[in-house]
Amino acid sequence: MLVDRTATMRSNPNGDAAEAIKRRAEVYGSLDNIVLDFDPHMDVAEKLLLVGAFFQDAPTEVAARLAEVTAVATKVYATWVWEEKTNVAFEKRTRGAVVRDGIASLGPVFVKMAQTLSTRPDIIGDEAADSLKPLQDQMAPFSSVGAYDTIRNELKHAGPVCPGDTSWKGPTDSVSSNDSKNNRPLYKELSKEPVAAASIGQVYKGLTWDGRQVAVKVQRPGVLRQIALDLHIARMTLIWIEESGLNGATDLANIVDRVGRGIFQELDYTLEASNADEFRRSLRFMDFLVVPRHLKEMTGRRVLTQQWIDGRPMKSLTNEEQLKMVQWGVECSSAQLFRTGLVHADPHEGNMLYTDDGKLALLDFGLICRVNNEQQEAMAGCILNVLNRDWSDLIDNLRIIGMLPDVPQKWVDLNGDVMKDGYASGEGKWIDGDDESFRKAFLNCMDGTSDATAMDATSDAASSKKGPQIPSKKLTNFTELVMDLTKLSTAWRFNLPPYMVFVIRSLTTLDFCAVRTGANMYELAAPTALFRAMAPKTPRGRAQLQKILMSEKGDVKWAELISLAESAGGASGGKEGEKKNAKQPQSASAAMDKHTKASVNRLVSELFQSSSGSALRRLLVSASPQSLVPPSAVRAIIVKATRETFARSVSQLTPGAVIALALKAVKSFFSAIFSAKKKNGSTSESTVDHTESCAFHPEGSSEEYNCKVNSDKRRMEIARLMVRSKLAAPSGLVSAAALLVLFGWAAVTGTVLGVARGIRLRIIKALGG
């Protein structure tokens, strides 16, 4: 691996460095071996230098492709400038379509780079970014004869691909459906033409001999060489733009590197199959999610055979189905970003289906990225920061993510003077600024001040004379946040870590869908973000949780806990909630509330019944017993919620069932607190956390199920013993009595209310109402 990153960044190394790279490229023997070397220690920039060394022996090919790219770029640029100079009305402009069509014609590298740049309006401008967002990776299909040949070669099959395969020119007297397994065609059925085609491959629908419907993805012939060449050209071009100083961006080569890393991996379908398996395991707690399984014996580097999913894309759904799909999509993406760290980096509408049995199916796992625990917790914190308008903490989390430098930097001209419109005003440089000025500029931007002077600290003195500033807007989708940060980034420096390129792509794709349905991205993501905040895995996260929930004396800070719970509910109470509901259709608002409540209930249950709640349980051990009894304001909320739960349940029961339920509840309460058996050996939380993993059992097996059941029982027993230890103290007995009275009163009043509702419902039903 090249140690010097500066040397790695050079697109045209000189002297001994160039000779060393050339020799290394020759060792690989072929371009395929270079591209498909996925050694984790090899930098992508280094791989692209090796690719460049390989193409030194094909100058004609490089020149021809560069001329083709230049011709498209010239047409796009000419159209763009002409409509700008002639003041063509916005609604009559065609340059957005010209850009999309031109890029789509160049193939997968330029399509994916354009999709990435659509998240960087600070580089290409707002209009260009908006024009590129609808860009899809679609191309005309290639010949099925070539596809069938690829299947045969990749799967090492000397015979027809399916019965009636006219591309097979060999003997056909021993390949009927009645022949042995070794001689028969690979598939019982396979469509003659592809059902979908993209720039890297195309998909056929087939049937295996054991009756399973499958999707067969076949790689486009020659696409590996085309992608390698295009990445080489794109990287040279963007490095030249960066070195020319045409704008303030300093990470353009990183964009190419990240796209290159992802698209190189997409060229190996065995990696995609492995990614899908890992993805399915990581999100197995989501019962609404479907990830297709692959057939290992019928999958190779250029051929992927996997389960066929029957479903419909977003555009074919009803409004109600679209909203449900968006809710699932955001919840799924939130779990990836805040819990598992394994992110589907290409979730465009073509890769999501609403299945015939009412679930969300995700397809195409060739492009994924990974997020570590610190980044997961910081991103979860960002969601809660936006909902609570805690901009100071948002800055800290953005620094952990890597989007802000540790020391703020601002753009000035060559004389060191602040420029009104940042680097959009012309040539300049970045210099260190002070943190206080940056935080004031950030606050102005996020609270609705869009004037460019608000990015400069000098405007704060003027604004302070006007008295306190009232926030003029509420963020409801991710794109709004990106646009606000883009405005700020013209004056203050922001970074885009390579992994964030795909995270932003993932979120903006779902955001585009959410806006159409009136859904609020932040409110949909809030329950999972809160879950991660309450289930930290890093020392910083655990320290923050303790700071939020526990006082220095060891008392529970109930007000902060309620504030977090309100964030998980979408922070939609009061006037803000009224404004939100006024903007949304009533059915959409009701569906949002129902989904949010269901998400919160499911996550709370998981938090207290799994190892995810270990941090909370440790805080429970250190809390003073008397503080476990909530204050009067919180008690009123708990009583109201508990009473309503009892009333709703009891109203649907018979009188005998009501009595049985009450006796069971009382028995369970006293049994849990006072009558449990002591467990032998150590029952520390850490011991269970290390022994609870059931991943070594086969997925879906009875062993895995039994392992999970036993782990849950152990956790519940540990939680019960900890609560019992707290209530055993004299002050704990008082707390226990208070809790018993609290929940007892709620249960009794709720039961009475439920009985009354039940009688009324039975009377109405008897009267034919």
C-alpha positions in Angstrom: 0.0 0.0 0.0 1.2 3.5 -0.8 2.0 5.2 2.5 2.1 8.8 1.2 -1.4 9.9 0.5 -0.2 12.9 -1.5 1.6 10.5 -3.8 -1.5 8.4 -4.1 -3.5 11.4 -5.1 -1.3 12.1 -8.1 -3.0 11.1 -11.4 0.3 11.1 -13.3 3.2 10.0 -11.1 6.6 10.8 -12.4 10.0 9.2 -12.4 10.7 6.2 -10.1 7.1 6.3 -8.7 5.6 5.9 -12.1 8.0 3.0 -12.9 7.1 1.3 -9.6 3.4 1.5 -10.3 3.9 0.2 -13.8 5.8 -2.8 -12.6 3.1 -3.6 -10.0 0.4 -3.4 -12.7 2.4 -5.9 -14.8 2.6 -8.3 -11.9 -1.2 -8.6 -11.9 -1.2 -9.8 -15.5 -4.6 -8.5 -16.5 -7.0 -5.6 -15.8 -9.5 -8.1 -14.3 -7.0 -9.1 -11.6 -6.3 -5.5 -10.7 -10.0 -4.5 -10.5 -11.1 -7.6 -8.6 -8.4 -7.4 -6.0 -10.4 -6.5 -2.9 -7.5 -6.6 -0.5 -8.8 -4.3 2.4 -5.3 -2.8 2.7 -5.3 -1.5 -0.8 -6.4 2.1 -1.2 -8.9 2.7 -4.0 -6.8 5.6 -5.2 -3.8 3.2 -5.4 -5.9 0.8 -7.4 -6.9 3.5 -9.9 -3.2 4.4 -10.3 -2.6 0.8 -11.3 -5.5 1.0 -13.7 -4.0 4.1 -15.2 -0.7 2.3 -15.6 -2.5 -0.5 -17.4 -4.1 1.9 -19.9 -0.7 3.5 -20.7 -0.4 0.6 -23.2 -3.8 1.6 -24.8 -3.5 5.3 -25.6 -5.8 5.1 -28.6 -8.6 3.6 -26.5 -8.1 6.3 -23.8 -8.1 9.1 -26.4 -11.3 7.7 -28.1 -13.2 7.5 -24.9 -12.0 10.9 -23.7 -13.2 12.4 -27.0 -16.6 10.8 -26.5 -16.9 12.1 -23.0 -15.7 15.6 -24.1 -18.3 15.7 -26.9 -21.1 15.0 -24.4 -19.7 17.5 -21.9 -19.4 20.2 -24.6 -23.0 19.7 -25.7 -24.2 19.9 -22.0 -22.1 22.9 -21.3 -23.2 24.8 -24.4 -26.9 24.2 -23.7 -26.5 25.2 -20.1 -24.7 28.4 -20.9 -26.9 29.3 -23.8 -30.1 29.1 -21.7 -28.4 31.1 -19.0 -27.2 33.9 -21.3 -30.5 34.2 -23.2 -32.5 34.2 -20.0 -34.8 31.3 -21.0 -37.7 31.1 -18.6 -37.2 28.5 -15.9 -40.3 26.5 -17.0 -39.1 26.4 -20.6 -35.5 25.3 -19.9 -34.4 22.0 -21.3 -30.8 21.9 -20.0 -31.8 19.7 -17.0 -33.0 17.0 -19.4 -30.0 17.4 -21.6 -27.7 16.9 -18.6 -29.5 13.8 -17.5 -29.6 12.2 -21.0 -26.0 13.0 -21.7 -24.8 11.5 -18.5 -27.0 8.4 -18.8 -25.5 7.8 -22.3 -22.0 7.6 -20.8 -22.6 4.6 -18.6 -22.5 3.6 -14.9 -19.5 5.5 -13.7 -20.8 8.9 -14.8 -24.4 8.0 -13.7 -23.2 7.2 -10.2 -20.9 10.1 -10.0 -23.7 12.4 -11.1 -26.0 10.9 -8.5 -23.3 11.6 -5.9 -22.8 15.2 -7.1 -26.5 15.7 -6.8 -25.9 15.8 -3.1 -23.3 18.5 -3.5 -25.0 21.7 -4.7 -22.1 23.6 -3.1 -20.0 22.3 -6.0 -22.4 22.2 -9.0 -25.2 24.6 -7.9 -28.8 24.1 -6.9 -30.4 23.8 -10.4 -27.8 21.2 -11.6 -28.2 19.2 -8.3 -32.0 19.2 -8.7 -31.7 18.1 -12.4 -29.5 15.1 -11.5 -31.7 13.8 -8.6 -34.2 11.9 -10.9 -31.3 10.3 -12.8 -31.7 6.5 -13.0 -29.3 3.8 -14.1 -31.1 2.5 -17.2 -29.7 1.3 -20.5 -30.9 -0.6 -23.5 -30.5 -4.4 -23.0 -27.7 -6.3 -24.6 -28.2 -9.5 -26.7 -29.6 -12.5 -24.8 -27.3 -14.7 -26.9 -24.3 -13.0 -25.1 -26.1 -13.2 -21.8 -26.7 -17.0 -22.2 -23.0 -17.5 -23.2 -22.0 -15.6 -20.0 -24.2 -17.9 -17.9 -22.7 -21.0 -19.4 -19.1 -19.8 -19.1 -19.5 -18.4 -15.5 -21.3 -21.5 -14.2 -19.1 -23.9 -16.2 -22.1 -25.6 -17.9 -21.5 -27.3 -21.3 -25.1 -27.4 -22.5 -28.2 -25.3 -23.0 -29.1 -22.7 -20.4 -32.8 -23.7 -20.5 -35.0 -26.0 -22.8 -35.2 -24.4 -26.2 -32.0 -22.5 -25.9 -31.2 -21.6 -29.5 -27.8 -20.0 -28.5 -26.4 -23.5 -27.7 -24.6 -24.9 -30.7 -23.5 -28.2 -29.2 -25.2 -31.6 -29.1 -28.8 -31.5 -27.9 -29.7 -35.3 -27.9 -29.0 -35.6 -24.2 -30.4 -32.5 -22.6 -34.1 -33.1 -22.3 -35.9 -32.4 -19.1 -36.0 -36.2 -18.4 -32.2 -36.5 -18.4 -30.0 -36.7 -15.3 -29.2 -33.7 -13.3 -25.7 -33.4 -14.7 -26.8 -33.3 -18.3 -30.1 -31.3 -18.2 -30.3 -27.5 -18.8 -29.4 -25.2 -15.9 -32.9 -23.8 -15.6 -36.3 -25.4 -16.2 -37.5 -22.0 -17.6 -35.7 -18.7 -18.5 -37.2 -15.7 -20.2 -36.0 -15.1 -23.7 -35.6 -11.4 -23.1 -34.6 -9.5 -20.0 -37.3 -8.1 -17.7 -35.0 -5.2 -16.6 -31.7 -3.7 -17.9 -29.2 -1.4 -16.3 -25.6 -0.3 -17.1 -23.8 -3.1 -15.4 -26.2 -6.0 -16.0 -29.7 -7.2 -16.8 -32.2 -9.5 -15.2 -34.1 -12.5 -16.5 -37.0 -14.4 -14.9 -36.6 -18.1 -14.5 -37.7 -21.3 -12.8 -35.5 -23.9 -11.2 -36.0 -27.6 -11.6 -37.4 -27.8 -8.0 -40.1 -25.3 -8.8 -38.6 -22.0 -7.4 -39.1 -18.8 -9.3 -35.8 -16.9 -9.6 -34.3 -13.7 -10.9 -31.1 -14.3 -12.9 -28.8 -11.2 -13.1 -26.2 -11.4 -15.9 -23.3 -8.9 -16.2 -22.9 -6.9 -19.4 -20.0 -8.1 -21.5 -17.0 -5.8 -21.4 -18.4 -3.6 -18.6 -15.4 -4.2 -16.3 -13.0 -2.7 -18.8 -15.4 0.2 -19.6 -15.8 1.1 -15.9 -12.1 1.0 -15.2 -11.3 3.3 -18.1 -14.1 5.7 -17.2 -12.9 5.9 -13.6 -9.4 6.6 -14.7 -10.6 9.4 -17.0 -13.0 10.9 -14.4 -10.3 10.9 -11.7 -7.8 12.7 -13.9 -10.4 15.3 -14.9 -11.6 16.1 -11.4 -8.1 16.3 -10.0 -7.3 18.8 -12.8 -10.4 20.8 -11.8 -9.4 20.7 -8.1 -5.8 21.8 -8.8 -7.0 24.6 -11.1 -8.8 26.3 -8.2 -12.1 26.7 -10.0 -14.0 26.4 -6.7 -13.3 25.8 -3.0 -13.7 22.1 -3.1 -10.7 20.0 -2.0 -12.2 16.5 -1.9 -13.2 15.8 -5.5 -10.8 12.9 -5.9 -12.4 11.3 -2.8 -15.7 11.3 -4.6 -14.2 9.4 -7.5 -12.4 7.0 -5.1 -15.6 6.3 -3.1 -17.7 5.7 -6.3 -14.8 3.5 -7.6 -14.8 1.4 -4.4 -18.5 0.8 -4.6 -18.8 0.2 -8.4 -15.7 -2.2 -8.4 -17.5 -4.3 -5.8 -20.7 -4.3 -7.9 -18.7 -6.2 -10.5 -18.4 -9.3 -8.3 -21.9 -10.8 -7.9 -20.6 -13.2 -5.2 -19.9 -10.1 -3.0 -23.5 -8.9 -3.6 -24.9 -12.3 -2.6 -22.8 -12.2 0.6 -23.8 -8.6 1.3 -27.5 -9.6 1.0 -27.0 -12.4 3.5 -25.3 -10.2 6.0 -27.9 -7.5 5.5 -30.8 -10.0 6.1 -29.2 -11.2 9.3 -28.5 -7.7 10.6 -32.1 -6.6 10.2 -33.9 -9.9 11.1 -35.8 -8.0 13.9 -37.8 -6.2 11.2 -40.7 -8.6 10.3 -41.9 -6.3 7.5 -38.6 -6.6 5.5 -37.8 -9.1 2.7 -34.3 -9.6 1.4 -34.1 -12.2 -1.5 -31.9 -15.3 -0.9 -29.5 -16.5 -3.6 -28.7 -20.0 -4.9 -25.1 -20.5 -4.2 -24.6 -23.3 -6.8 -26.0 -21.0 -9.5 -24.1 -17.9 -8.6 -20.7 -16.7 -9.8 -18.8 -13.4 -10.3 -20.9 -12.5 -13.4 -24.1 -14.4 -12.7 -26.4 -14.1 -9.7 -29.4 -16.4 -9.2 -31.7 -15.3 -6.4 -35.3 -15.6 -5.2 -37.9 -13.9 -7.3 -39.9 -11.3 -5.5 -43.4 -10.4 -6.7 -44.3 -6.8 -5.9 -44.9 -3.3 -7.2 -42.6 -0.2 -7.3 -43.5 3.0 -5.6 -45.1 4.7 -8.6 -47.6 1.9 -9.0 -48.9 2.1 -5.4 -52.0 3.9 -3.9 -51.4 6.9 -1.7 -51.9 4.8 1.4 -49.5 2.1 0.2 -46.9 4.7 -0.7 -47.1 6.2 2.8 -46.6 2.8 4.4 -43.7 2.0 2.1 -42.0 5.3 3.0 -42.6 4.6 6.7 -41.0 1.2 6.4 -38.2 2.6 4.2 -37.2 5.3 6.7 -37.5 3.0 9.7 -35.3 0.4 7.8 -32.7 3.1 6.8 -32.7 4.4 10.4 -32.0 1.0 11.7 -29.1 0.7 9.3 -27.6 4.1 10.2 -28.2 4.0 13.9 -28.1 0.3 14.9 -26.5 -2.1 12.5 -24.0 0.2 10.7 -24.5 -1.8 7.5 -26.1 0.6 5.0 -27.8 -0.1 1.6 -26.1 2.6 -0.4 -28.3 2.5 -3.5 -32.0 2.5 -2.3 -33.6 4.1 -5.4 -37.2 3.4 -6.2 -36.2 0.6 -8.6 -34.6 -1.3 -5.7 -37.6 -1.2 -3.5 -40.8 -3.2 -3.9 -44.1 -3.4 -2.1 -44.6 -7.2 -2.1 -47.9 -8.9 -2.9 -48.2 -10.0 0.8 -47.8 -6.4 2.0 -44.1 -6.2 3.0 -41.1 -4.1 1.9 -38.5 -5.9 -0.3 -35.1 -4.4 -0.8 -33.1 -5.5 -3.9 -29.5 -5.0 -5.3 -26.9 -5.2 -2.5 -23.9 -4.6 -4.7 -23.3 -1.2 -3.1 -23.2 -1.0 0.7 -21.2 1.1 3.2 -20.4 0.6 6.8 -20.7 3.0 9.7 -18.9 2.6 13.0 -20.5 2.9 16.5 -19.3 6.5 17.1 -20.7 7.6 13.8 -24.0 5.7 14.4 -24.6 7.4 17.7 -23.6 10.8 16.3 -26.1 10.5 13.4 -28.8 9.4 15.8 -28.0 12.4 17.9 -28.4 14.6 14.8 -32.0 13.5 14.4 -32.8 14.3 18.0 -30.9 17.6 17.7 -33.0 18.7 14.7 -36.3 17.8 16.4 -35.3 19.6 19.6 -33.6 22.5 17.7 -30.4 21.9 19.7 -28.0 23.4 17.2 -25.0 23.5 19.5 -25.1 19.8 20.1 -25.8 19.3 16.3 -22.4 21.0 15.6 -20.6 18.6 18.0 -22.3 15.6 16.4 -21.4 16.8 12.9 -17.8 17.0 14.0 -17.8 13.4 15.1 -19.4 12.3 11.8 -16.5 14.1 10.1 -18.5 16.8 8.3 -17.0 19.7 10.2 -13.3 20.3 11.0 -12.3 20.5 14.6 -11.2 24.1 14.1 -13.8 26.2 12.1 -12.5 27.6 8.8 -14.0 30.4 6.7 -13.5 31.5 3.1 -11.7 34.8 2.5 -10.2 36.5 -0.5 -6.5 36.5 -1.2 -6.2 39.6 0.9 -7.8 37.9 3.9 -11.1 39.8 3.7 -14.4 37.9 4.2 -16.4 37.6 1.0 -20.1 38.2 1.0 -21.1 35.1 -0.9 -18.2 32.9 0.2 -16.3 31.1 -2.4 -19.1 31.6 -4.9 -17.8 35.2 -5.2 -14.4 34.2 -6.5 -10.9 33.0 -5.8 -9.8 32.8 -2.2 -8.6 30.5 0.5 -9.6 28.9 3.8 -8.4 30.3 7.1 -9.0 29.3 10.7 -11.9 31.1 12.3 -13.2 31.2 15.9 -15.8 28.7 17.2 -18.1 31.3 18.7 -18.5 33.1 15.3 -19.2 29.8 13.6 -21.8 28.8 16.1 -23.6 32.1 15.7 -23.6 31.8 11.9 -24.9 28.2 12.2 -27.7 29.3 14.5 -28.7 32.1 12.1 -28.8 29.6 9.2 -30.7 26.9 11.0 -33.3 29.3 12.4 -34.3 30.7 9.1 -31.9 33.5 8.2 -31.0 32.9 4.6 -29.2 36.1 3.8 -25.5 35.4 3.0 -24.4 38.1 5.5 -25.8 35.9 8.2 -22.9 33.5 7.5 -20.5 36.2 8.7 -20.1 36.9 12.4 -20.2 40.7 11.8 -24.0 40.3 11.1 -24.6 39.0 14.6 -24.0 42.4 16.3 -26.7 43.9 14.0 -29.1 41.1 14.5 -28.7 41.2 18.3 -30.0 44.8 18.3 -33.3 43.6 16.9 -33.9 41.5 20.0 -34.4 37.7 20.2 -34.9 36.0 16.9 -38.0 33.8 16.5 -37.3 30.6 14.6 -39.0 31.1 11.2 -39.1 27.5 10.0 -39.3 23.9 10.9 -37.3 21.2 9.1 -39.5 18.4 7.9 -37.2 16.6 5.4 -33.6 15.8 4.9 -33.2 17.9 1.7 -34.0 21.0 3.6 -31.2 20.3 6.1 -28.8 19.7 3.2 -29.8 23.0 1.5 -29.3 24.9 4.7 -25.8 23.4 5.3 -24.9 24.1 1.7 -25.7 27.8 2.1 -23.5 27.8 5.2 -20.7 25.9 3.4 -20.0 28.7 1.0 -18.6 30.7 3.9 -17.6 28.1 6.4 -15.8 24.9 5.5 -17.6 21.6 5.6 -16.1 18.2 4.7 -17.7 15.2 3.1 -16.2 12.0 4.4 -16.2 9.2 1.7 -18.8 7.1 3.6 -21.2 10.1 3.9 -21.5 10.3 0.1 -23.6 7.1 0.1 -25.3 7.9 3.4 -26.6 11.2 1.9 -27.6 9.4 -1.3 -29.5 6.9 0.7 -31.4 9.5 2.8 -32.1 11.9 -0.1 -33.7 9.1 -2.1 -36.1 8.2 0.7 -36.6 11.9 1.3 -37.8 12.4 -2.2 -40.4 9.7 -1.7 -41.3 11.1 1.8 -42.1 14.6 0.4 -44.5 13.1 -2.1 -46.5 11.5 0.7 -46.4 14.3 3.2 -44.3 12.3 5.7 -41.8 13.9 8.0 -38.4 12.2 7.7 -37.2 13.3 11.2 -40.4 12.1 13.0 -40.2 8.7 11.2 -36.6 8.3 12.2 -36.9 9.7 15.7 -38.0 6.4 17.5 -34.9 4.5 16.2 -32.7 7.5 16.9 -34.0 7.6 20.5 -33.5 3.9 20.8 -29.8 4.3 19.9 -29.4 7.2 22.3 -30.9 5.0 25.1 -28.8 2.0 24.0 -25.2 3.4 23.5 -22.3 1.2 22.7 -19.4 3.7 23.1 -18.0 5.4 26.3 -19.1 8.8 25.0 -22.6 7.6 24.4 -22.9 6.0 27.8 -21.6 9.1 29.5 -24.1 11.3 27.6 -27.0 9.0 28.5 -25.9 9.2 32.2 -25.6 13.0 31.9 -29.1 13.3 30.4 -30.9 10.9 32.7 -29.1 11.0 36.1 -28.2 13.9 38.4 -24.9 14.1 40.2 -26.7 12.8 43.3 -27.9 9.6 41.5 -31.5 10.7 41.0 -33.5 10.0 37.8 -34.1 13.2 35.8 -37.6 12.6 34.7 -38.1 15.9 32.8 -35.2 15.0 30.4 -36.6 11.5 30.0 -40.0 12.9 29.1 -38.4 15.3 26.6 -36.6 12.4 24.9 -39.9 10.5 24.7 -41.6 13.5 23.1 -38.8 13.6 20.5 -39.5 9.9 19.7 -43.1 10.8 19.3 -42.2 13.3 16.6 -42.3 16.4 18.8 -45.6 17.1 17.3 -47.5 18.4 20.2 -48.8 21.9 20.7 -48.7 24.5 18.0 -46.0 22.8 15.9 -48.2 19.7 15.8 -51.2 21.7 14.7 -49.1 23.3 11.9 -47.9 19.8 10.8 -51.4 18.3 10.8 -52.7 21.3 8.9 -50.2 20.7 6.1 -50.7 17.0 6.0 -53.9 15.2 4.8 -55.8 13.9 7.9 -55.4 10.3 6.8 -51.6 10.7 6.3 -51.3 12.4 9.8 -53.3 9.6 11.4 -51.2 6.9 9.7 -48.0 8.7 10.7 -49.1 8.8 14.4 -50.2 5.2 14.4 -46.9 4.0 12.8 -44.8 6.2 15.2 -46.7 4.7 18.3 -46.2 1.2 17.0 -42.5 1.8 16.4 -42.0 3.3 19.9 -43.9 0.4 21.5 -41.8 -2.2 19.6 -38.5 -0.5 20.4 -39.3 0.1 24.1 -40.1 -3.6 24.4 -36.9 -4.5 22.8 -34.9 -2.0 24.8 -36.1 -3.5 28.1 -36.0 -7.2 27.0 -32.7 -7.4 25.2 -29.0 -6.6 25.8 -29.6 -3.3 24.0 -31.0 -2.0 27.4 -27.8 -2.9 29.3 -26.8 0.8 29.7 -30.2 1.7 31.1 -30.2 -1.2 33.5 -26.7 -0.2 34.8 -28.1 3.3 35.4 -31.0 1.7 37.3 -28.6 0.0 39.6 -26.9 3.3 40.4 -30.1 5.3 40.8 -31.4 6.1 44.3 -34.5 4.0 45.1 -36.7 7.0 45.9 -36.0 8.7 42.6 -37.4 5.7 40.7 -40.9 7.1 41.6 -41.7 9.7 39.0 -42.8 13.2 39.9 -46.5 14.2 40.0 -46.6 15.6 36.4 -45.0 12.4 35.0 -47.3 10.2 37.2 -50.3 11.8 35.7 -49.1 10.9 32.2 -48.3 7.3 33.2 -51.7 6.9 35.0 -53.5 8.3 32.0 -51.7 6.0 29.5 -52.1 2.9 31.8 -55.8 3.7 32.4 -56.4 4.0 28.7 -54.6 0.7 28.0 -56.6 -1.2 30.6 -59.9 0.4 29.4 -59.2 -0.5 25.7 -58.4 -4.1 26.6 -61.1 -4.7 29.2 -63.8 -3.3 26.9 -63.4 -6.2 24.6 -63.4 -8.9 27.3 -66.1 -10.9 29.0 -66.7 -10.4 32.8 -65.0 -13.7 33.6 -62.0 -12.8 31.5 -61.7 -9.4 33.2 -61.5 -11.0 36.7 -58.9 -13.6 35.5 -56.8 -10.8 33.9 -56.9 -8.8 37.2 -55.8 -11.7 39.3 -53.1 -12.6 36.9 -51.7 -9.0 36.9 -51.6 -8.9 40.7 -49.9 -12.3 40.9 -47.3 -11.4 38.3 -46.4 -8.2 40.0 -45.8 -9.7 43.4 -44.1 -12.7 41.9 -41.7 -10.6 39.9 -40.7 -8.4 42.8 -40.7 -10.8 45.8 -41.0 -14.4 44.8 -38.3 -15.1 42.3 -35.7 -17.8 42.9 -32.1 -17.0 43.3 -29.9 -17.9 40.3 -26.7 -19.9 40.8 -23.4 -18.4 39.7 -22.8 -14.9 38.3 -25.7 -13.0 36.8 -23.9 -9.8 35.9 -25.1 -7.9 32.9 -21.7 -8.1 31.2 -21.6 -11.9 31.5 -24.9 -12.2 29.7 -23.9 -9.7 27.1 -20.9 -11.8 26.2 -22.7 -15.2 26.1 -26.0 -14.2 24.6 -25.0 -14.2 20.9 -27.0 -16.7 18.9 -25.4 -15.9 15.6 -23.4 -19.1 15.5 -26.6 -21.1 15.1 -28.1 -21.6 11.6 -30.4 -18.7 10.7 -34.0 -19.7 11.3 -33.2 -22.9 13.0 -34.8 -24.3 16.2 -31.5 -23.9 17.9 -31.3 -20.2 17.1 -34.9 -19.8 18.4 -34.3 -21.6 21.6 -31.1 -19.6 22.1 -33.0 -16.3 21.8 -35.7 -17.4 24.1 -33.2 -18.4 26.8 -31.3 -15.2 26.4 -34.4 -13.1 26.8 -35.3 -15.1 30.0 -31.8 -14.4 31.4 -32.1 -10.7 30.7 -35.5 -10.4 32.3 -34.3 -12.3 35.3 -31.3 -9.9 35.7 -33.6 -6.9 35.3 -36.0 -8.3 37.9 -33.1 -9.0 40.4 -31.8 -5.5 40.0 -35.2 -4.0 40.6 -35.7 -6.2 43.6 -32.3 -5.2 45.0 -33.3 -1.5 44.8 -36.7 -2.1 46.4 -35.2 -4.2 49.3 -33.9 -1.1 51.0 -36.1 0.8 53.4 -36.6 3.7 51.0 -37.1 1.1 48.3 -40.1 -0.3 50.1 -41.7 3.1 50.1 -41.0 3.4 46.4 -42.5 0.0 45.8 -45.6 0.9 47.7 -45.9 4.2 45.8 -45.5 2.4 42.4 -48.1 -0.3 43.5 -50.6 2.4 44.4 -49.9 4.3 41.2 -50.4 1.4 38.9 -53.1 -0.1 41.0 -55.2 3.0 40.8 -54.6 3.3 37.1 -55.6 -0.4 36.6 -58.8 -0.1 38.8 -60.0 3.0 37.1 -59.1 1.7 33.7 -60.9 -1.5 34.4 -64.1 0.3 35.5 -63.9 2.6 32.4 -63.4 -0.5 30.2 -66.3 -2.4 31.7 -68.5 0.7 31.1 -67.4 0.9 27.5 -67.9 -2.8 27.1 -71.5 -2.6 28.4 -72.2 0.3 26.1 -70.8 -1.5 23.1 -72.9 -4.6 23.9 -76.0 -2.6 24.2 -75.4 -0.8 20.9 -74.7 -4.1 19.2 -77.9 -5.7 20.7 -79.9 -2.8 19.4 -78.5 -3.4 16.0 -76.3 -0.3 16.0 
